[in-house]
Amino acid sequence: MNTPFLDTWINRTMGIPHSSTAGLEAFKSRQLAALNRTITHAREHSRFYKQSLSGIKDVPLRALKDMAALPFTRPADIQENPKGFLALSQGEISRIVTLNTSGTTAAPKRIFFTDEDLGRVVDFFTAVLTTIMNPGETGLIFLPGDTRASAGDLIRTAMQAAQARPKVPGIIRDFGPAADLVRSTRPSLLIGMPVQILALCEYMKLTGTLSDIAHVILTADYVPAPLVDRVEDLLGATVLNHYGMTEIGFGGAIQCPAREGLHLRHPDLFFEIIDPAGPPLPAGQWGEVVITTLNRKGMPLIRYRTGDVSRILDAPCACGSPFPRLDRIRNRQRLNADTANRQNLTMADLDDLLFSLPGVVDFTACIQNKIDSEQGIPTLDIEIMGLEPLTQRIQIDPGPSPGLTMALETGRLRMGRITVRAFDFRNTYVTKRQIQFNSHGLT
C-alpha cells in the first residue's frame, strides 16, 4: 500500500495534520475532547447516565486514563431499559434495531440511531472500501440489505460513495445462484459471514466455478484462522477480518492487507482493554474489550462491556500507520454466559479446532447436562457437517484448543458423541452459531 491504512480518513475526520509523533499527541488530545463531549451529552440528556454518572466529580477528564473512574455499561442495562439511554427525543431517531438474545428469555436490546450516527458508519466503511477497491469494480455483499440502514444497506451506500458497484444479494439461501452471481459479475470483493463464505467457496470448487477474487471481508461472527486459510487457498484472495457489533454502530475495526491487527474506528470509538475484575490493562495484555462511543447523538454508550477478548497493539503497523490497533478477537466471553463459568468453553475454541479439519464446513455443539451422566459431568456432543470424503467416525484431538483441553483435563466436561453428516448446500446456515446447553433431569 502507498499510504497507511485509514490514516488519511482518521487525520481528516479528527483534524490531525499528520501521523508523526506530534500527530499522535494531537490524536490523544482529540479523543480526550470527544470523550468529554460524550460524557457531558450523556449526563445531561440520557436518564441512564444522569443516574450512573451522578457521583462522578472529576469531569471533564484530564487524561485518557481517567476513564477508569467511570462505571461500566453492561448489555443487561440496555435490555432492562433501552429508552433510558436515549439522549435525544425519539422523534429525532431514524432507525431502531432490535437484538434478540439467542437461547435466553432476556428482553431484547433496542439500539437507537440518528441519521448523523448512521452517516458516520457509512463514512467509516467508505474509507475502508476506498483503500481496497478501484472505481468501477464490483463488490458482492452477502449480508441483510433489504431494510433501510441494515448492515448490507449501509455498506452498499459506502461502496457507492467509493465509486464502486455494489450488489446486495443478502444472506445466502441457495449456494447455486450465489455461485452464478459470482461467476457473472466477477467481483473484486466478497463480504459475508465466515461459514457462509467458506461454504460458497467449497460449492464453487465442487462445481468448477471458482474465481480469482482480490479481497474478502469476513464479518458478523468469530473468524477462525483455519477458516481464513482455507478461503484464501480456494480463492487466492486476501481475507480481512472485520470486528463490529450493532450496539457500537456496526463498524468497529478491520484488518488492512498487512494483517497486523485490526485498525480501529478511532474518530467514533474509544477502546479500552480491562481485566474482567475491572482495572484497565496496558497495551499488549489480553483482556475484555470495552468501548465508548464518540460523537454518537442518539444513544451514547460509555464503557460498554462487549464480552469479547483481545489486546491493544501500539507498535506501528507494517502498512505504516502509527495508531493503536486491536489484535484478533481471541474468543467471545458472552457465548459461554449460560454455563455460569462451569466449562469456560466458547464456540471460538471449537471453531479454531474443527475448521482446521479438511472438509468441515460447519458444525453444531451441544453440552448435555444429565443428572444420570457419568459422575454428573456435562457431556459435549458435536455434529460435523462436511464434504466427502469425511468418514462417519472422526477422532478429535483437543490439544490445539486450550479451552477444550482445560475443560476436559479439569473434569468440568467430557467428550460425548461425534457424528458426521453431509453438508446440505440447500440449507441456509444463518442461525446464530453458539454452543447449545441442554439440561435433563436437573432440579
Secondary structure, DSSP 8 states (H G I E B T S, - for coil): --S-TTHHHHHHHHT---SSHHHHHHHHHHHHHHHHHHHHHHHHH-HHHHHHTTT----S-SSGGGGGGS--B-HHHHHH-GGGG--S-GGG--EEEEE--TTS----EEEEE-HHHHHHHHHHHHHHHHHH--TT-EEEEES--SSTTSHHHHHHHHHHHTT-EEE---S-S-HHHHHHHHHHH--SEEEE-HHHHHHHHHHHHHTT-----SEEEE-SS---HHHHHHHHHHH--EEEEEE--GGGTS--EEE-TT-SSEEE-TTTEEEEEE-TTS-B--TT--EEEEEEESS--SS--SSEEEEEEE-EE-S--TTS--S-EE----EEGGGGGGGTTSS---HHHHHHHHTTSTTEEEEEEEEEEETTSGGG--EEEEEEEE-SS--SS-----TT-HHHHHHHHTTS-EEEEEEEEE--TTS---S----EEEEES--
